[in-house]
Amino acid sequence: MIDEVIQSTLDERELAYEHKEPGKFFVTLPGTKKLQTNCWLVAGRHALLVEAFVCRKPDEAHEAVYRFLLRRNAKLYGVHYTVDTEGDIYLVGRIGLAAVTADELDRVLGQVVEAADGDFNTLLEIGFAGAIQREWDWRVSRGESLANLQAFRHLVNEA
């Protein structure tokens, strides 16, 4: 029954997903800043686990990144930020199986997209500023396009 609710909700919203075994869905959520967010929906005995990868472990300013995530957690619905043992950043949440409806699933998946996509550039700015500068400099030195780095132009020291 839970599979039918999830599958019909994903189909109605025209979301891409894989469903290879009962109770497990791998959903690709579209975005604009983060072009896509991969999200697992896994039905357990009592709850539906929602888990989405947001970005890899920050290169720098770890404390500032984690402070941002903790503050952001206070404003999220149904999911929260966490880090795995490697330091990579995820959104996770659980919905009691009895509460899994099309509307509730839509709200939680919407929150995943809003957070992962909406916070993505901020996380890159805080945790990867040095890498952005190096990438910018490398592209300039080779005459490569800077089109997908324009959102970070304010971080770059141009010589």
C-alpha beads as a LAMMPS data file, in Angstrom:
LAMMPS data file: protein, C-alpha beads

159 atoms
158 bonds

1 atom types
1 bond types

-500.0 500.0 xlo xhi
-500.0 500.0 ylo yhi
-500.0 500.0 zlo zhi

Masses

1 110.0

Atoms # bond

1 1 1 0.000 0.000 0.000
2 1 1 2.769 2.490 0.857
3 1 1 4.401 1.764 -2.509
4 1 1 1.183 2.679 -4.308
5 1 1 0.899 6.007 -2.468
6 1 1 4.528 6.880 -3.208
7 1 1 4.401 5.732 -6.823
8 1 1 1.173 7.564 -7.642
9 1 1 2.456 10.739 -5.941
10 1 1 5.721 10.656 -7.900
11 1 1 3.875 9.898 -11.152
12 1 1 1.359 12.721 -10.613
13 1 1 4.202 15.186 -10.037
14 1 1 6.102 13.805 -13.044
15 1 1 9.216 13.102 -10.976
16 1 1 11.875 10.729 -12.289
17 1 1 12.434 7.706 -10.052
18 1 1 13.592 4.122 -9.894
19 1 1 11.624 1.486 -8.000
20 1 1 13.509 -1.792 -8.150
21 1 1 12.338 -3.392 -4.936
22 1 1 9.376 -3.011 -2.592
23 1 1 9.550 -0.029 -0.270
24 1 1 12.544 1.638 -1.957
25 1 1 12.408 4.565 -4.350
26 1 1 15.350 6.537 -5.745
27 1 1 13.934 9.907 -6.791
28 1 1 15.613 12.631 -8.844
29 1 1 14.307 16.045 -7.837
30 1 1 14.906 18.941 -10.266
31 1 1 16.488 22.219 -9.206
32 1 1 17.997 25.414 -10.535
33 1 1 21.161 26.104 -8.513
34 1 1 21.747 22.447 -7.690
35 1 1 20.535 20.996 -10.962
36 1 1 19.224 17.844 -9.329
37 1 1 18.957 16.343 -5.881
38 1 1 18.944 12.574 -5.491
39 1 1 16.630 11.397 -2.749
40 1 1 15.929 7.960 -1.274
41 1 1 12.486 7.088 0.017
42 1 1 12.710 3.878 2.017
43 1 1 9.716 2.377 3.789
44 1 1 10.649 0.773 7.066
45 1 1 8.516 -1.057 9.561
46 1 1 7.077 2.093 11.152
47 1 1 8.277 5.054 9.102
48 1 1 9.294 6.272 5.671
49 1 1 12.925 7.392 5.608
50 1 1 13.715 10.393 3.411
51 1 1 17.420 10.909 2.652
52 1 1 18.925 13.318 0.129
53 1 1 22.557 14.100 -0.648
54 1 1 23.199 17.864 -0.655
55 1 1 26.960 18.319 -1.063
56 1 1 30.299 16.810 -0.205
57 1 1 32.341 17.692 2.866
58 1 1 33.360 21.362 2.815
59 1 1 36.993 22.107 2.031
60 1 1 37.172 25.002 4.471
61 1 1 35.254 27.017 7.088
62 1 1 33.707 23.873 8.585
63 1 1 32.485 25.656 11.702
64 1 1 30.702 28.327 9.640
65 1 1 29.093 25.678 7.422
66 1 1 27.862 23.655 10.392
67 1 1 26.583 26.798 12.131
68 1 1 24.604 27.622 8.975
69 1 1 23.166 24.073 8.864
70 1 1 22.153 24.102 12.526
71 1 1 20.424 27.467 12.175
72 1 1 18.726 26.329 8.991
73 1 1 17.421 23.180 10.719
74 1 1 15.148 25.370 12.866
75 1 1 13.261 26.464 9.730
76 1 1 12.886 23.142 7.924
77 1 1 9.759 20.988 7.736
78 1 1 9.980 17.209 7.964
79 1 1 13.721 16.959 7.278
80 1 1 16.912 18.252 8.859
81 1 1 20.538 18.627 7.877
82 1 1 23.084 16.074 9.025
83 1 1 26.567 14.919 8.068
84 1 1 27.791 11.384 7.486
85 1 1 31.025 9.895 8.819
86 1 1 32.943 11.438 5.901
87 1 1 31.493 14.896 6.575
88 1 1 29.244 14.963 3.492
89 1 1 25.993 16.906 3.959
90 1 1 22.543 15.300 3.721
91 1 1 18.920 16.101 4.438
92 1 1 17.137 13.339 6.363
93 1 1 13.730 12.833 7.858
94 1 1 11.137 10.246 8.824
95 1 1 7.408 10.217 8.273
96 1 1 5.252 7.794 10.247
97 1 1 3.747 5.319 7.776
98 1 1 0.206 6.242 8.818
99 1 1 0.954 9.883 7.917
100 1 1 2.283 9.164 4.411
101 1 1 -0.231 10.732 2.061
102 1 1 0.237 12.362 -1.325
103 1 1 0.001 15.820 0.275
104 1 1 2.485 15.028 3.057
105 1 1 4.952 13.446 0.653
106 1 1 4.616 16.484 -1.621
107 1 1 5.330 18.836 1.322
108 1 1 8.406 16.904 2.438
109 1 1 9.829 16.485 -1.077
110 1 1 9.144 20.172 -1.688
111 1 1 11.116 20.989 1.458
112 1 1 13.995 18.807 0.271
113 1 1 14.116 20.693 -3.036
114 1 1 13.737 24.097 -1.409
115 1 1 16.542 23.423 1.063
116 1 1 18.994 21.532 -1.154
117 1 1 18.539 23.863 -4.110
118 1 1 18.051 27.065 -2.137
119 1 1 20.990 26.546 0.223
120 1 1 23.388 25.058 -2.342
121 1 1 25.174 28.237 -3.439
122 1 1 25.433 29.460 0.156
123 1 1 27.065 26.181 1.182
124 1 1 29.499 26.465 -1.732
125 1 1 30.303 30.077 -0.873
126 1 1 31.046 29.260 2.759
127 1 1 32.744 25.889 2.394
128 1 1 34.408 26.056 -1.032
129 1 1 35.459 29.698 -1.597
130 1 1 39.088 28.743 -2.186
131 1 1 38.155 26.080 -4.734
132 1 1 35.891 28.546 -6.532
133 1 1 38.751 31.046 -6.762
134 1 1 41.127 28.368 -8.099
135 1 1 38.563 27.187 -10.663
136 1 1 37.936 30.771 -11.785
137 1 1 41.654 31.452 -12.186
138 1 1 42.204 28.183 -14.085
139 1 1 39.365 28.908 -16.500
140 1 1 40.577 32.463 -17.105
141 1 1 44.122 31.195 -17.786
142 1 1 42.802 28.740 -20.382
143 1 1 40.154 31.002 -21.908
144 1 1 37.389 28.682 -20.688
145 1 1 33.788 29.743 -20.092
146 1 1 32.913 31.275 -16.730
147 1 1 29.171 31.028 -17.354
148 1 1 28.345 28.546 -14.586
149 1 1 30.541 30.398 -12.076
150 1 1 28.839 33.797 -12.466
151 1 1 26.811 33.290 -9.276
152 1 1 30.131 33.356 -7.399
153 1 1 31.726 36.357 -9.146
154 1 1 31.496 38.365 -5.899
155 1 1 33.889 35.868 -4.247
156 1 1 36.588 36.141 -6.897
157 1 1 39.675 38.320 -6.712
158 1 1 40.415 39.237 -10.293
159 1 1 43.974 40.321 -10.988

Bonds

1 1 1 2
2 1 2 3
3 1 3 4
4 1 4 5
5 1 5 6
6 1 6 7
7 1 7 8
8 1 8 9
9 1 9 10
10 1 10 11
11 1 11 12
12 1 12 13
13 1 13 14
14 1 14 15
15 1 15 16
16 1 16 17
17 1 17 18
18 1 18 19
19 1 19 20
20 1 20 21
21 1 21 22
22 1 22 23
23 1 23 24
24 1 24 25
25 1 25 26
26 1 26 27
27 1 27 28
28 1 28 29
29 1 29 30
30 1 30 31
31 1 31 32
32 1 32 33
33 1 33 34
34 1 34 35
35 1 35 36
36 1 36 37
37 1 37 38
38 1 38 39
39 1 39 40
40 1 40 41
41 1 41 42
42 1 42 43
43 1 43 44
44 1 44 45
45 1 45 46
46 1 46 47
47 1 47 48
48 1 48 49
49 1 49 50
50 1 50 51
51 1 51 52
52 1 52 53
53 1 53 54
54 1 54 55
55 1 55 56
56 1 56 57
57 1 57 58
58 1 58 59
59 1 59 60
60 1 60 61
61 1 61 62
62 1 62 63
63 1 63 64
64 1 64 65
65 1 65 66
66 1 66 67
67 1 67 68
68 1 68 69
69 1 69 70
70 1 70 71
71 1 71 72
72 1 72 73
73 1 73 74
74 1 74 75
75 1 75 76
76 1 76 77
77 1 77 78
78 1 78 79
79 1 79 80
80 1 80 81
81 1 81 82
82 1 82 83
83 1 83 84
84 1 84 85
85 1 85 86
86 1 86 87
87 1 87 88
88 1 88 89
89 1 89 90
90 1 90 91
91 1 91 92
92 1 92 93
93 1 93 94
94 1 94 95
95 1 95 96
96 1 96 97
97 1 97 98
98 1 98 99
99 1 99 100
100 1 100 101
101 1 101 102
102 1 102 103
103 1 103 104
104 1 104 105
105 1 105 106
106 1 106 107
107 1 107 108
108 1 108 109
109 1 109 110
110 1 110 111
111 1 111 112
112 1 112 113
113 1 113 114
114 1 114 115
115 1 115 116
116 1 116 117
117 1 117 118
118 1 118 119
119 1 119 120
120 1 120 121
121 1 121 122
122 1 122 123
123 1 123 124
124 1 124 125
125 1 125 126
126 1 126 127
127 1 127 128
128 1 128 129
129 1 129 130
130 1 130 131
131 1 131 132
132 1 132 133
133 1 133 134
134 1 134 135
135 1 135 136
136 1 136 137
137 1 137 138
138 1 138 139
139 1 139 140
140 1 140 141
141 1 141 142
142 1 142 143
143 1 143 144
144 1 144 145
145 1 145 146
146 1 146 147
147 1 147 148
148 1 148 149
149 1 149 150
150 1 150 151
151 1 151 152
152 1 152 153
153 1 153 154
154 1 154 155
155 1 155 156
156 1 156 157
157 1 157 158
158 1 158 159
